[in-house]
């Protein structure tokens, strides 16, 4: 079952987010989000193989303009 953005951000068991989840949270397309991840504009980005993972805390900070 897919979580809503609010559920995803409120779920304390979720520590890392996928690029697709970041797209939903930021309401941006995949191309834009992948450019931000590759450039380092979104902090807390980790590569696991070919996949990106982002710390949820860093996305919240990014949304609040703390970065």
N, C-alpha and C positions, 0 to 999 in steps of 0.2 A: 504494500500500500504506500503510495506516494504521500509525503508529508507536505503540508502547506508551508509557506515561508515562515510564518509565525511559529508554527509547531517545530520546524527545523531549528530556528534560532533559540526557542525556549527549551528544547530537549537537551538536558545536561549530559546525556550519555553520548551525544555527538560531539566529537572533538575536532575531527578533520572533515572537510567538505570536498566533494568532487567538483570538477570544472562545471559540470551540468548543474549542480546545486548552486554554485556561485552565479551562473547565468540567471537562474530563477530569482535568487535573492536580489541581484543587482538590476534585474529586468533588462538585460543586455543580450545581444546575440552571441553565439559561440565564437565567431571570428574576433569580435571586440574583446571578449573575456580572455581568449587565448593570447591575444597581443599584449594585454595588460599583465597576464601571468608571465609570459616570456620576457617582458621588459623589466619585470621586477616592480612595476607600479603598484601591484597588490602585494603587500608584505606577507611573510609567512608561507610562501609558496614552496612546496617540495615536489620533486620529481620522483616518481616510483615507476621505474621502467619508462614507458611512454606516457604514463598518466600523471596528471597534476593533482596534488592535494593541497588544501589551504586550511590553516587553522581558523576555526570559527571565530575566535576572539579577534583575529586580524581583519576579518571581513566586517565584524561589528565596528571595530575602530575605524576602518576605511569608510564605512557609511556615516559614522559620526564626525568624520573629518579630522580625526586625531593623527592621521598620517600626513 
